[in-house]
Amino acid sequence: MTRRGALSALTVVVALAATVVVYGVTPHGDDINVPFNVRGGIGDVLTGRTLTGAVTSVRLASSIDATAADSDWSGETTGTWVVVDAEIAARFEPSSLYRPTLTIGDTTYYASERLSLVTLDDGTVRPGIASVGVILFEVSDDKLRSAEAAKAEIGINASFESILDSRLVTQVDLTSLPVESDVAVSRPEEKVL
């Protein structure tokens, strides 16, 4: 083989290798439209394009007491409630939270809609004013006892079209939390930032 032929062959090999690398790091299928995750831990203030805020604490409960929210609803569940305390504000224009998620391994839970007007995800958030309240998830006991629960993720975004938007993602270890018997929740409150 001549030197020129060897150089041509090497060029082709390098080009193919570069193509494989680019293909490997390029999103495919549904990954093309996923939101951009802004990650942190409990207490970290996260700022996305539309929302800013923090998950301030996470508790587990066998039932929910909403009497402080002028409701006689008492939330029993066959699993366990994951009670997420959060402070969320819009950045530029009023918005609402859209279906916050709790992901444990390959299972995604959506915020419970059983307690309307009490959970943070049921109202509007405004710029410069943080809405402080709870987001509730009903989770199976098997998932809470799994090793994957040590790296659970709470996702909060502002739009039903989270395509190519940002999402606030807080990692939490659910395996280290005790299950409380009757957690009281109240209506969301607002505080000026």
C-alpha positions, 0 to 999 in steps of 0.5 A: 500500500502506498503512503497516500493509500494508507493516509486515505484509509486512516482518514476514513477510520478517523471519520468513522470513529468521530461519527460513532462518538457524535452519534453516541452523545446525540439524543435519540427518540424521546430524548430529543424533547426532554426537559433540561434538568437543573439538579440539586439536593434538599434545601438547594435553591434551583433556578430554571428558565421558568421557575426558581425554588427549593424542596425544603424537606421531605417526609413520609406519612401513613395518612394526611390530616388536612383540618388545618386547611379547612378540610375534613379530608383525611388521606389514607393510602394503601402505600405511603405518602411522600410529603414534599415541602417546597418554596417555588416562584415564577421567574418572569411571568405567572405560571403553574406547576404541571404534574410534579413527579417523583421518580424511583428507579424506572417508576414515575409517580405523579403528584396526587390530585386527591387533595385539591386546593391544599397542594402547591401544584394546584395553584399559580406561582408568581414572580418575586413571590414564593408559594410555600406548601406541599406536594403529595405523592402516593408511593407503594411500600415496595418501592420505598423499601427498594435500593432505588429509593435511596436515589429518588428524584423530585421533578418540578416543571411549569408547563404541560409542554416541558419540551426543551424547557427546564425542570427543577430536580431534587435528589432525596434518599427516601430510605433514611426517612421514618414514616410518621403517622398523621402529617398535618398539611395546610394551604400554600402560603406566599412570601415575598422574596 
